[in-house]
Amino acid sequence: MANKREIKKDVDYLVGEVISDCYTYLMIHGEKNRDNVIGIIGSIVEKRNNFISRVNNPDKSFDSKQIKSHYKAINADLLAAVDDSFSKLSNLSAKK
């Protein structure tokens, strides 16, 4: 299992990639769908804060197996959120 620092680095890296792609989209397409892209950025930043909070504050009553499953759930949720954000941005790119 990765330590907390590595998990937080993964969260920041993946969220940074989503935000970077959003800004690239804005640079290429200008004002087209700007509000939707800003919404994607706001949503992923909110989720990032939630993930970091979950990493920093696991339930004190968890035993070692529950802690492992807690962090695995965070990782799965992170990947799903990032995939969802990329899908939304991709759908905006496909629209003309």
C-alpha positions as CSV (number, residue, x, y, z in Angstrom):
1,M,0.0,0.0,0.0
2,A,1.2,3.5,-0.8
3,N,1.7,6.0,1.9
4,K,-0.4,9.0,2.4
5,R,2.1,11.3,0.7
6,E,2.1,9.3,-2.4
7,I,-1.6,9.1,-2.6
8,K,-1.9,12.8,-2.2
9,K,0.7,13.3,-5.0
10,D,-1.4,11.0,-7.2
11,V,-4.5,13.0,-6.5
12,D,-2.7,16.3,-7.3
13,Y,-1.1,14.9,-10.4
14,L,-4.3,13.5,-11.9
15,V,-6.3,16.6,-11.0
16,G,-3.6,18.7,-12.5
17,E,-3.8,16.8,-15.7
18,V,-7.5,17.4,-16.0
19,I,-7.1,21.1,-15.3
20,S,-4.2,21.3,-17.8
21,D,-6.4,19.7,-20.5
22,C,-9.2,22.1,-19.7
23,Y,-7.0,25.1,-20.1
24,T,-5.6,23.6,-23.4
25,Y,-9.2,23.3,-24.6
26,L,-9.9,26.9,-23.7
27,M,-6.8,28.1,-25.5
28,I,-7.7,26.1,-28.7
29,H,-11.4,26.8,-28.8
30,G,-11.6,30.3,-27.2
31,E,-14.9,31.1,-25.6
32,K,-16.7,28.1,-27.1
33,N,-18.2,26.1,-24.1
34,R,-16.2,28.2,-21.7
35,D,-18.8,27.9,-18.9
36,N,-18.9,24.1,-19.2
37,V,-15.1,23.8,-19.1
38,I,-15.0,26.1,-16.0
39,G,-17.6,23.9,-14.5
40,I,-15.4,20.8,-15.1
41,I,-12.5,22.6,-13.4
42,G,-14.6,23.6,-10.4
43,S,-16.0,20.1,-10.0
44,I,-12.7,18.3,-10.1
45,V,-11.1,20.8,-7.7
46,E,-14.0,20.3,-5.3
47,K,-13.5,16.5,-5.6
48,R,-9.7,16.9,-5.1
49,N,-10.3,18.7,-1.8
50,N,-12.7,15.9,-0.8
51,F,-10.1,13.2,-1.7
52,I,-7.3,14.9,0.3
53,S,-9.7,15.2,3.3
54,R,-10.5,11.5,3.0
55,V,-6.8,10.6,2.9
56,N,-6.0,12.8,5.9
57,N,-8.9,11.7,8.0
58,P,-9.6,8.0,8.0
59,D,-12.0,6.7,10.6
60,K,-10.1,6.1,13.9
61,S,-11.9,2.9,14.5
62,F,-10.6,1.2,11.3
63,D,-8.3,-1.8,11.7
64,S,-5.5,-2.4,9.2
65,K,-7.7,-4.3,6.7
66,Q,-10.3,-1.5,6.8
67,I,-7.6,1.1,6.3
68,K,-6.4,-0.7,3.2
69,S,-9.9,-0.9,1.8
70,H,-10.5,2.8,2.7
71,Y,-7.4,3.9,0.6
72,K,-8.3,1.5,-2.2
73,A,-11.8,3.1,-2.3
74,I,-10.3,6.5,-2.5
75,N,-8.1,5.4,-5.4
76,A,-11.0,3.9,-7.3
77,D,-13.1,7.0,-6.7
78,L,-10.3,9.2,-7.9
79,L,-9.9,7.3,-11.1
80,A,-13.6,7.4,-11.7
81,A,-13.8,11.1,-11.1
82,V,-10.8,11.8,-13.4
83,D,-12.2,9.6,-16.1
84,D,-15.6,11.3,-15.8
85,S,-14.0,14.7,-16.1
86,F,-12.0,13.7,-19.2
87,S,-15.1,12.2,-20.7
88,K,-17.0,15.4,-20.2
89,L,-14.2,17.4,-21.8
90,S,-14.0,14.9,-24.6
91,N,-17.7,15.3,-25.3
92,L,-17.3,19.0,-25.5
93,S,-14.5,18.6,-28.0
94,A,-16.6,16.3,-30.1
95,K,-19.4,18.9,-30.3
96,K,-19.2,21.3,-33.2
